[in-house]
Amino acid sequence: MSSMHEHHAHHGHEAGEPSPRPPVPAGPSAHAGHETHRVGMEHHAGHLHQVADFRRRFWVALVLAVPVVLTAPLVQRVLGFAFALPGDPWTRWVLSSVIFFYGGWPFLKGAREEARRHQPGMMTLIALATTAAYVYSTATVFGLPGEGFFWELATLIVVMLLGHWIEMRSVLGASRALEELVRLLPAEAHLILPDGGERDVPVADLKPGDRVRVRPGEKIPVDGVVVEGTSSVNEAMLTGESRPIEKGPGDRVIGGALNGEGMLIVEVQRTGRDTYLSQVIELVRQAQETRSRTQDLANRAAFWLTVIAVGGGLTTLMAWLALGMDLAFALERMVTVMVIACPHALGLAVPLVVAVSTTLSARNGLLIRDRTAFERAKDVSAVIFDKTGTLTQGRFGVTDVFAMDGLTEDEMLRIAASLEQASEHPIARGIVEAAQARGLLLQPVEAFRAIPGKGVVGQINGTEYAVVSPRYLQTLGLHVEDPRVEAAAAQGKTVVVLVSGDRVLGALALADLIRPESREAVERLKAMGLEVMMLTGDSRAVAAWVARELGLSDFFAEVLPHEKAEKVREVQARGRVVAMVGDGVNDAPALVQADVGIAIGAGTDVAVESADIVLVRNDPRDVVAILSLARATYRKMQENLLWATGYNAVALPLAAGILYSFGVLLSPAVGALLMSLSTIIVALNAQRLWAFRREA
C-alpha cells in the first residue's frame, strides 16, 4: 500500500483533478454571432413567406374551384341536380385557367428548376399531371370531342396546395426550435464604464475583458466569468440542465442563459462566433444540412419513382388506348398514375425526421456534429467509457470508514477531518468533504504540522492525533489488523490511518468517487442490450473495483493515453460497433477511432473536434439518451420510408386501372387526396419524435 502523496503522484490525472477543457478556437469576428443571428432570422422569414404563399394560393384556388366542381357534368349526375354558369363552358375554362396558372404556379416553377438541374422529381410529376389535365380539357372547350375534367384539375391543385401548406408548416415547426436558440441572445448589454458608470451598448460591440451588469430576470449577453454578485442561473434552453445553477464569483456563465434573483457583474470572455450559443447554432445547422445515408437512399428512391411514374403514365395511356378506351379515359388514367406516384411523402420522410431529431437533441444538450455518425449510433453494440471524470467524479472521496478502539464512525471521521482541514491535498479535501456531508462539526487544531509524504499531526483538546499512511504506521511499530482495511487496499483504494500515541483509532479508505448517475447509466445501457466497458490508466485493482461496483462487462486498466485507440480497435475486432465516451482531451485518438465518438461534459467548450457527438452535461445518462434518440430517429425514418414506398406500390396499380373490371377506379382528385394524406401521415409521424424525453 502506498502513501497518500506517493499514490497521488503515481496516478497523476487519473487520481487527481479532472483535466482542463481545451480552449475553443477563436472566431474571426466579434460580429459573427450577430451574423449568425441575421442569417437565422432570414432563414426563418423565408419559411414564413413560403407558408403564407401556399396558404394564399390555396384559399384563392379553393374559392374558384367551388363553381368549377358544382358545374361538372359528372358531379351533377352523381348529386342529381342541374346548374350552369353564365357563359359556360367558357366561364369554367377561365376559372380553371386562373386555378392552373395561379394555384399551380409553384409546381410549374418547381418543375422548371428540377429540369434545369436534370433532377426530375415531385414538382415535375405534379406539373405533368396538371398540365396534361389542363391541356386536354382546354382542347375539349375548343372543339376536341370528349368531356373535359376541369373539376379534377381544380381539386388536384387545391388538394396539392393544401398538402404543401401543411408540409411547410411542419417544416417550419421543426426548424423553429433552432430559431428560438437564435433569439436567446439579447441585442444590448449594460456595459460598465471605467469611471463606474453604465451605458447600454450593442452586444456586438463588446470585447473580451469588458464588464457588464446583468440584472435579475435578464438574459446574460455573452459568455464570461462572474466577478461580483451571486444568483441562480437557468441554462435549460442551452444545456438541457433543468435546475437553476447557483453562480458566484469565479463561475462561468453562458450567453443566452436567464439570470435569476440576484444581480451579477460579468467579465466578458467570448464574443461572436466564440460563444457557446453561436457554436451550438452552427453545429445544429451543419447537422441539419448534412445528408445522411438514409436520406441519400430516399433521394435515389424518389428519382426512380419519377422514372417509373412517367414511364408508367405513358404505358397506362397507350395500354388503355390499345384496349379501345377513349382518349379522355386513357388520359385520366395517365394523370392519376402520375399523381399517385408523386414522391412527395418520400421526399419529406427523412428531412423532417432529421430536422426534428437535431433540434430536439440540441434542446437537451446533446449536440450532433456528424449526422452519419449519429445514424451509426443506432447500431452500437458496445460502449466504452473513460473512467476518470466520466464514470467517476475525478476527485478523491471517502468510500469506507473503519472505526476502532471503541470510537463511532462519526467520532473517528470528525477527528480525522479536523486534522486535515488545514491541508489542500486532494485526499485531505476528500476527508473534510465527507465529514461536512455528514454534518459533523470540525474542531480547532493546535500544533499542526505536515509530515511530507506521510501524513499530518496535530492536537485537539490537548490530545495529539495523526493521520498517516499504513507504510508510515509501520515505522511507528504499529499495525492495523482488520480484514476490512486489507480488502479496501486490495481494491486499489488509498487507505489512511488515524492514530493517537500507540492506539490505532480507525482507518479511512478513499478512491476516485463513482458518479451516482453512472450506475443508472450502465444499467440502462445493458437493458438496451449493449456491452458496457471501461478504459483507464489507473491500476488494475482500482479498475476492477469500479467495474465490479458498476457491473461492467469488461475493463482495460493501466492503459496509456496513446494506447486507448488500440483498445478500441481490439473491441472492434470482436465484431462490435463501438461508441467511445470520454472528455475529449486525452481521449481524442480513441474518440476518432471509435465508430461513434462521444465527448461528455464539454460544458461551455462545445468545439471538441475529435468527437462526433458532444454531450454538454457531465452525466453518463446522456449517453443513454443520445443512443436512444438515434434508435428512435432511425425507426421513424424507416416507418416513413416504408409508408411512402409501400403506399406507392399499392396505389400505382389501382391508379392505372388494374381493378377497373371490379369497379375500382381512382380519379386524379382522389389520387391527389390520398397522396396528400400520405404526406400528412409522414409529417405527423416525424412530429411524434417530439415525445422523446431525456430522462433525468
Secondary structure as GFF3:
##gff-version 3
##sequence-region A 1 696
A	DSSP	alpha_helix	4	15	.	.	.	ID=ss1
A	DSSP	alpha_helix	32	70	.	.	.	ID=ss2
A	DSSP	alpha_helix	73	79	.	.	.	ID=ss3
A	DSSP	alpha_helix	90	98	.	.	.	ID=ss4
A	DSSP	pi_helix	99	103	.	.	.	ID=ss5
A	DSSP	alpha_helix	105	116	.	.	.	ID=ss6
A	DSSP	alpha_helix	122	141	.	.	.	ID=ss7
A	DSSP	alpha_helix	150	183	.	.	.	ID=ss8
A	DSSP	beta_strand	188	192	.	.	.	ID=ss9
A	DSSP	beta_strand	198	202	.	.	.	ID=ss10
A	DSSP	three_ten_helix	203	205	.	.	.	ID=ss11
A	DSSP	beta_strand	211	214	.	.	.	ID=ss12
A	DSSP	beta_strand	223	228	.	.	.	ID=ss13
A	DSSP	beta_strand	231	234	.	.	.	ID=ss14
A	DSSP	alpha_helix	236	239	.	.	.	ID=ss15
A	DSSP	beta_strand	245	247	.	.	.	ID=ss16
A	DSSP	beta_strand	252	253	.	.	.	ID=ss17
A	DSSP	beta_strand	258	259	.	.	.	ID=ss18
A	DSSP	beta_strand	264	270	.	.	.	ID=ss19
A	DSSP	three_ten_helix	272	274	.	.	.	ID=ss20
A	DSSP	alpha_helix	276	289	.	.	.	ID=ss21
A	DSSP	alpha_helix	293	322	.	.	.	ID=ss22
A	DSSP	alpha_helix	327	341	.	.	.	ID=ss23
A	DSSP	alpha_helix	344	363	.	.	.	ID=ss24
A	DSSP	beta_strand	366	368	.	.	.	ID=ss25
A	DSSP	alpha_helix	371	376	.	.	.	ID=ss26
A	DSSP	three_ten_helix	377	379	.	.	.	ID=ss27
A	DSSP	beta_strand	382	386	.	.	.	ID=ss28
A	DSSP	pi_helix	387	391	.	.	.	ID=ss29
A	DSSP	beta_strand	392	403	.	.	.	ID=ss30
A	DSSP	alpha_helix	409	420	.	.	.	ID=ss31
A	DSSP	alpha_helix	426	437	.	.	.	ID=ss32
A	DSSP	beta_strand	446	451	.	.	.	ID=ss33
A	DSSP	beta_strand	455	460	.	.	.	ID=ss34
A	DSSP	beta_strand	463	468	.	.	.	ID=ss35
A	DSSP	alpha_helix	470	475	.	.	.	ID=ss36
A	DSSP	alpha_helix	483	490	.	.	.	ID=ss37
A	DSSP	beta_strand	494	500	.	.	.	ID=ss38
A	DSSP	beta_strand	503	514	.	.	.	ID=ss39
A	DSSP	alpha_helix	516	527	.	.	.	ID=ss40
A	DSSP	beta_strand	531	535	.	.	.	ID=ss41
A	DSSP	alpha_helix	540	550	.	.	.	ID=ss42
A	DSSP	beta_strand	554	556	.	.	.	ID=ss43
A	DSSP	three_ten_helix	561	563	.	.	.	ID=ss44
A	DSSP	alpha_helix	564	573	.	.	.	ID=ss45
A	DSSP	beta_strand	578	582	.	.	.	ID=ss46
A	DSSP	alpha_helix	588	593	.	.	.	ID=ss47
A	DSSP	beta_strand	596	600	.	.	.	ID=ss48
A	DSSP	beta_strand	613	615	.	.	.	ID=ss49
A	DSSP	alpha_helix	621	656	.	.	.	ID=ss50
A	DSSP	three_ten_helix	660	662	.	.	.	ID=ss51
A	DSSP	alpha_helix	668	687	.	.	.	ID=ss52
A	DSSP	three_ten_helix	688	691	.	.	.	ID=ss53
###
